[in-house]
């Protein structure tokens, strides 16, 4: 098998006394696009947010097991290491969430908190990241306008530019196209396909067709359990579990 | 009468009740303004704004003005608001669940709400007791302390409420870029909550500058502009009380002039507050 970037061992998450993730054991290959699919409310987002310890900021949550990233169990880390764990993983959320500042400052934010860079270096990074996210031509003349003036699709690409500006290794995408119009959604999909050459991309989606279009590797979650995982080809053409078959045929959703 | 008609009737009764309540609020606002402005304008003069008071100010034909009270009020309220803001923003940022358990923060919120409800005369008596225990006398210093205590719960809870409204997704974005809790609070949450923070500070300032009871026992009175924080000073609300306690109707009418000035200052604060709040929403995520 390919290089494993993220691996979970017996991961259990309980949230407000709901057992959201049950003994999750998965392996996410490096520099591939892995899609986590499953019906709404089955723990996909929880799984995704456990990878960068974002669950820590929620109330009443109990996590056990191991999440191994680069040969380290990130659940062992305490306090001051957590920003570094998170820095390795960019997040693209369901609803585009730009920071309350200008377009330029959004992209520069990560660099500003992590390194002291000169104005010229910063300009260069911002330009590069916006180009990577396919947004540069649309915003180059209005970099200092509030990010909220952009359309939802542009905001999502801005969030992508902002995420890659901190040079992460992984991109965690939580249904990043669900709030967008079809054309913007397609742009994001194309970007993810381009970016997977450099980053490990984990995409949570509840649309099977999207998973089929973009994913190399699939993880099917159903009520907090991993039902099946495997390469896209095997998953769609030769599902092993009856529940996967039922899901693919649209019998359960 | 059918059920449907009854439902329409119900709706109309509530409509009338709402309109009536609004009329009471707007009506009293207009009335207050008319009474104060009408009485104030007729008894105010330029000298009253440019001169400090003197014992003669409290006499029927005497001259003098309220400049020392205007300056005194500003010297009390502005430092008190500044200190209350610095303390308040620290508490408010720390009350969020990123830093402490919600159980503890809700207990602190309860304490602040109780403090908010404490009548201002209580703060006055409290500060006076301390002042006497320390063997000191009425001064600007103790007035500032009393007003600061009065304003802290107001400013803290207003800021706290506006910070609570910051969407979780925004914090998640900041955290996933590797921000620490402090960076998230100062660079992201603070920006998003800025309109609420400004509104809270100006609410505190407005409350502080108009409060008489807390400074009545702590700042004393004087006919001069204070030159040190250990000196007593006049202030607009206490000057109104002093003027009204005089038997002469001509002196009492001067109280209306002072009230008019106080009203203008408070009005000015709320206009500034509106403008600043609007301006600061430029970058806010809706």
Boltz contact constraints between the chains, C-beta under 6 A:
constraints:
  - contact:
      token1: [A, 52]
      token2: [B, 176]
      max_distance: 6.0
  - contact:
      token1: [A, 54]
      token2: [B, 172]
      max_distance: 6.0
  - contact:
      token1: [A, 57]
      token2: [B, 98]
      max_distance: 6.0
  - contact:
      token1: [A, 83]
      token2: [B, 178]
      max_distance: 6.0
  - contact:
      token1: [A, 83]
      token2: [B, 180]
      max_distance: 6.0
  - contact:
      token1: [A, 86]
      token2: [B, 175]
      max_distance: 6.0
  - contact:
      token1: [A, 86]
      token2: [B, 176]
      max_distance: 6.0
  - contact:
      token1: [A, 86]
      token2: [B, 178]
      max_distance: 6.0
  - contact:
      token1: [A, 87]
      token2: [B, 178]
      max_distance: 6.0
  - contact:
      token1: [A, 91]
      token2: [B, 176]
      max_distance: 6.0
  - contact:
      token1: [A, 93]
      token2: [B, 169]
      max_distance: 6.0
  - contact:
      token1: [A, 97]
      token2: [B, 169]
      max_distance: 6.0
  - contact:
      token1: [A, 97]
      token2: [B, 170]
      max_distance: 6.0
  - contact:
      token1: [A, 97]
      token2: [B, 173]
      max_distance: 6.0
  - contact:
      token1: [A, 99]
      token2: [B, 188]
      max_distance: 6.0
  - contact:
      token1: [A, 100]
      token2: [B, 191]
      max_distance: 6.0
  - contact:
      token1: [A, 100]
      token2: [B, 192]
      max_distance: 6.0
  - contact:
      token1: [A, 100]
      token2: [B, 283]
      max_distance: 6.0
  - contact:
      token1: [A, 100]
      token2: [B, 284]
      max_distance: 6.0
  - contact:
      token1: [A, 100]
      token2: [B, 285]
      max_distance: 6.0
  - contact:
      token1: [A, 101]
      token2: [B, 283]
      max_distance: 6.0
  - contact:
      token1: [A, 110]
      token2: [B, 177]
      max_distance: 6.0
  - contact:
      token1: [A, 113]
      token2: [B, 179]
      max_distance: 6.0
  - contact:
      token1: [A, 113]
      token2: [B, 183]
      max_distance: 6.0
  - contact:
      token1: [A, 146]
      token2: [B, 282]
      max_distance: 6.0
  - contact:
      token1: [A, 146]
      token2: [B, 283]
      max_distance: 6.0
  - contact:
      token1: [A, 148]
      token2: [B, 285]
      max_distance: 6.0
  - contact:
      token1: [A, 166]
      token2: [B, 177]
      max_distance: 6.0
  - contact:
      token1: [A, 166]
      token2: [B, 178]
      max_distance: 6.0
